Amino acid sequence: MVQNKKMKRVNVPLKQRLEGAFRIPFTLLFWGAAGAAALTLHQTKPVPHDFIGLVRSPEVSVASAVDGRIETLPIALYQFVETGEVIATLDPAQIQAGIASSRAELVRLRSELGAERARQTNAELATGFDRAMELRRYLGDEAEARIDGLQVQGEIASKVIQEQRLSVRLERIRALAESGLTPFAQIEELELQVERTKVEIASERELLAASIEELENAQQRTDFYRESLPDSPQLDPILRPLELALDVQEANIDELLISARELIVRAPVDGHVASLTGHRGRVIAAGEALLTLIPDGILEVEVFLPEESLGALTVDDTVLLSSTLNPTLSVESIVVRIAPDVRALPERLWLDPQVPQFGRVALVRGAPALGLSPGQRVLVRQPGEVTPGS
């Protein structure tokens, strides 16, 4: 039988035992310091931010500049229109009625002025020469020159309406002729009418310039005669009501001229019709929207910053945009605006469909190089971040 031998205990020297005891705390201290340094580096290292954005196209609201009734609306929903294309015309009946009313009032004022001059002539024959009557004659010349100019302006407003309507009709006939639906003879006839109307407008403008010159000369003669009088009143009590009535008519005709040029509504930009709020026969007020356009090729990206990252982006920051369909292609862009308020993010971006998320919206300029479409999701990164898959 093999006898079990008792193992002898080896005595460790005291010096070696003390060295081992001191080595353990130093080891623990080293690893503790290394862990604290790693934690500090992790906390101070910039945290990369990835945000989700949605591509949108800004809408342009097109409104009428004057009150009126929509006469034609030759466009359809989602139709593409070019800059300057006619998208609506307003019925000129209201403006034409205003022009006719102003013409009638000017005729009445001219008759009133003629009656006053006749009374003045009779008074001179009865009493002889009078300085006040002579001044009134000069003021009458001014009033007559004003009436002449206002009547010409009324004619110009009427001709402008006619020229615009003919031009719009000519554009439509040309489009039909290109499709073979209308003979080209109609185009030639309309072109002649448009050209003749333009010539008439130019002639009326020459008459207006002559009337303005005559008015200035009459005013100079009045001022010269006033200076020769020892005590001349600034206002004539008899002709003053006529002057005030002419002021009113001048304001009316100026407004009619402006309105006459705004009867044709044209597209301000290239784009697609997103919505139609107007329709033929509807009466609209100045500034009321007729339709909205989505400009062609102008895109923006709405970036949604969660509550924990509200300060991650600022205006004019540079960011990298990449499509979620091709995240390896990135294009630089800049932050244009940041909303001041916190609002609910779109439901499609919630992590949990039952738990709404809140954040701030930043607007980033779109990048045509990515070929983005409205409604598409876009990944937004800050420069220096690593793109997945690279």
Backbone hydrogen bonds, N-H to C=O, Kabsch-Sander energy under -0.5 kcal/mol:
donor,donor_aa,acceptor,acceptor_aa,energy
3,Q,1,M,-0.6
11,N,9,R,-0.6
17,R,13,P,-2.1
18,L,14,L,-2.2
19,E,15,K,-1.9
20,G,16,Q,-1.8
21,A,17,R,-1.7
22,F,18,L,-2.0
23,R,19,E,-1.4
24,I,20,G,-1.1
26,F,22,F,-1.2
27,T,23,R,-1.7
28,L,24,I,-2.3
29,L,25,P,-2.8
30,F,26,F,-2.2
31,W,27,T,-2.3
32,G,28,L,-2.1
33,A,29,L,-2.2
34,A,30,F,-2.2
35,G,31,W,-2.1
36,A,32,G,-2.2
37,A,33,A,-2.3
38,A,34,A,-2.2
39,L,35,G,-2.1
40,T,36,A,-2.2
41,L,37,A,-2.4
42,H,38,A,-1.9
43,Q,39,L,-1.9
44,T,40,T,-2.2
45,K,41,L,-1.4
51,F,380,V,-2.7
53,G,378,V,-3.1
54,L,302,E,-2.2
55,V,376,Q,-2.6
56,R,300,E,-3.3
60,V,293,L,-3.2
61,S,59,E,-0.5
62,V,291,L,-2.8
63,A,61,S,-0.5
64,S,288,E,-1.4
68,G,284,I,-2.1
70,I,282,R,-2.8
71,E,89,T,-2.8
72,T,89,T,-1.5
75,I,73,L,-1.7
78,Y,273,V,-2.1
79,Q,76,A,-1.9
81,V,271,G,-3.1
84,G,267,A,-3.0
85,E,82,E,-2.2
87,I,265,V,-2.7
88,A,265,V,-1.5
89,T,72,T,-2.1
90,L,263,L,-2.4
91,D,69,R,-3.2
94,Q,91,D,-0.5
96,Q,92,P,-3.1
97,A,93,A,-2.3
98,G,94,Q,-1.8
99,I,95,I,-2.5
100,A,96,Q,-2.4
101,S,97,A,-2.2
102,S,98,G,-2.3
103,R,99,I,-2.5
104,A,100,A,-2.3
105,E,101,S,-2.2
106,L,102,S,-2.4
107,V,103,R,-2.2
108,R,104,A,-2.1
109,L,105,E,-2.5
110,R,106,L,-2.4
111,S,107,V,-2.1
112,E,108,R,-2.4
113,L,109,L,-2.4
114,G,110,R,-2.5
115,A,111,S,-2.4
116,E,112,E,-2.1
117,R,113,L,-2.2
118,A,114,G,-2.0
119,R,115,A,-2.2
120,Q,116,E,-2.2
121,T,117,R,-2.4
122,N,118,A,-2.2
123,A,119,R,-2.2
124,E,120,Q,-2.2
125,L,121,T,-2.1
126,A,122,N,-1.5
127,T,123,A,-2.7
128,G,124,E,-2.4
134,E,130,D,-2.0
135,L,131,R,-2.4
136,R,132,A,-2.0
137,R,133,M,-1.7
138,Y,134,E,-1.7
139,L,135,L,-2.3
140,G,136,R,-2.1
141,D,137,R,-1.8
142,E,138,Y,-1.8
143,A,139,L,-2.3
144,E,140,G,-2.4
145,A,141,D,-2.1
146,R,142,E,-2.2
147,I,143,A,-2.3
148,D,144,E,-2.2
149,G,145,A,-2.2
150,L,146,R,-2.5
151,Q,147,I,-2.3
152,V,148,D,-1.9
153,Q,149,G,-2.2
154,G,150,L,-2.1
155,E,151,Q,-1.8
156,I,152,V,-2.3
157,A,153,Q,-2.4
158,S,154,G,-2.0
159,K,155,E,-2.3
160,V,156,I,-2.6
161,I,157,A,-1.9
162,Q,158,S,-1.8
163,E,159,K,-2.9
164,Q,160,V,-2.4
165,R,161,I,-2.2
166,L,162,Q,-2.2
167,S,163,E,-2.1
168,V,164,Q,-2.4
169,R,165,R,-2.1
170,L,166,L,-2.3
171,E,167,S,-2.1
172,R,168,V,-1.9
173,I,169,R,-2.5
174,R,170,L,-2.3
175,A,171,E,-1.9
176,L,172,R,-2.3
177,A,173,I,-2.7
178,E,174,R,-2.2
179,S,175,A,-1.0
180,G,177,A,-1.3
181,L,176,L,-2.7
182,T,176,L,-0.6
186,Q,183,P,-1.1
187,I,183,P,-0.6
188,E,184,F,-1.7
189,E,185,A,-1.9
190,L,186,Q,-2.3
191,E,187,I,-2.6
192,L,188,E,-1.9
193,Q,189,E,-1.9
194,V,190,L,-2.7
195,E,191,E,-2.4
196,R,192,L,-2.5
197,T,193,Q,-2.2
198,K,194,V,-2.2
199,V,195,E,-2.0
200,E,196,R,-2.1
201,I,197,T,-2.3
202,A,198,K,-2.4
203,S,199,V,-2.2
204,E,200,E,-2.4
205,R,201,I,-2.2
206,E,202,A,-1.7
207,L,203,S,-2.0
208,L,204,E,-2.4
209,A,205,R,-2.3
210,A,206,E,-2.1
211,S,207,L,-2.3
212,I,208,L,-2.6
213,E,209,A,-2.2
214,E,210,A,-2.3
215,L,211,S,-2.3
216,E,212,I,-2.3
217,N,213,E,-2.2
218,A,214,E,-2.4
219,Q,215,L,-2.5
220,Q,216,E,-2.1
221,R,217,N,-2.3
222,T,218,A,-2.2
223,D,219,Q,-2.5
224,F,220,Q,-2.4
225,Y,221,R,-2.2
226,R,222,T,-2.4
227,E,223,D,-2.0
228,S,224,F,-0.9
228,S,225,Y,-0.5
229,L,225,Y,-0.6
229,L,226,R,-1.3
240,R,236,D,-1.6
243,E,239,L,-2.1
244,L,240,R,-2.3
245,A,241,P,-2.2
246,L,242,L,-2.0
247,D,243,E,-1.9
248,V,244,L,-1.9
249,Q,245,A,-2.1
250,E,246,L,-2.4
251,A,247,D,-2.0
252,N,248,V,-2.3
253,I,249,Q,-2.6
254,D,250,E,-2.1
255,E,251,A,-2.1
256,L,252,N,-2.2
257,L,253,I,-2.5
258,I,254,D,-1.9
259,S,255,E,-2.6
260,A,256,L,-2.5
261,R,257,L,-1.1
261,R,258,I,-0.6
262,E,259,S,-1.3
263,L,260,A,-0.7
265,V,88,A,-2.8
265,V,263,L,-0.6
266,R,264,I,-0.5
267,A,85,E,-2.5
271,G,81,V,-2.3
272,H,294,I,-1.9
273,V,79,Q,-2.2
274,A,272,H,-0.6
274,A,292,T,-2.6
275,S,292,T,-1.2
277,T,290,L,-2.2
278,G,290,L,-1.9
281,G,70,I,-2.9
282,R,279,H,-2.0
284,I,68,G,-3.1
284,I,282,R,-0.5
287,G,64,S,-3.6
288,E,285,A,-2.3
290,L,62,V,-3.5
291,L,62,V,-1.4
292,T,275,S,-1.9
293,L,60,V,-3.0
294,I,272,H,-2.8
296,D,270,D,-2.4
298,I,295,P,-0.8
299,L,297,G,-0.7
300,E,56,R,-3.0
301,V,364,V,-2.8
302,E,54,L,-2.7
302,E,300,E,-0.5
303,V,301,V,-0.7
303,V,362,A,-3.6
304,F,52,I,-1.8
305,L,303,V,-0.6
305,L,360,R,-3.4
307,E,358,F,-1.2
309,S,306,P,-2.0
310,L,307,E,-1.0
312,A,309,S,-1.6
316,D,335,V,-2.6
317,D,314,T,-1.8
319,V,333,S,-2.4
320,L,381,R,-3.3
321,L,331,V,-3.1
322,S,379,L,-1.9
323,S,326,N,-0.5
324,T,377,R,-1.2
326,N,323,S,-0.7
329,L,326,N,-1.6
330,S,328,T,-0.6
331,V,321,L,-2.4
333,S,319,V,-2.3
335,V,317,D,-2.1
336,V,363,L,-3.3
337,R,363,L,-1.3
339,A,361,V,-3.2
343,R,359,G,-2.9
345,L,357,Q,-2.9
349,L,346,P,-2.2
350,W,347,E,-1.7
352,D,355,V,-0.5
355,V,352,D,-1.8
359,G,343,R,-2.5
360,R,305,L,-2.4
362,A,303,V,-3.1
363,L,337,R,-3.4
364,V,301,V,-2.9
364,V,362,A,-0.5
365,R,334,I,-2.0
366,G,299,L,-1.7
370,L,367,A,-1.7
371,G,368,P,-1.6
375,G,55,V,-3.7
376,Q,373,S,-2.1
378,V,53,G,-2.9
379,L,322,S,-3.2
380,V,51,F,-3.0
380,V,378,V,-0.5
381,R,320,L,-2.5
382,Q,49,H,-0.8
385,E,382,Q,-1.6
390,S,387,T,-2.0
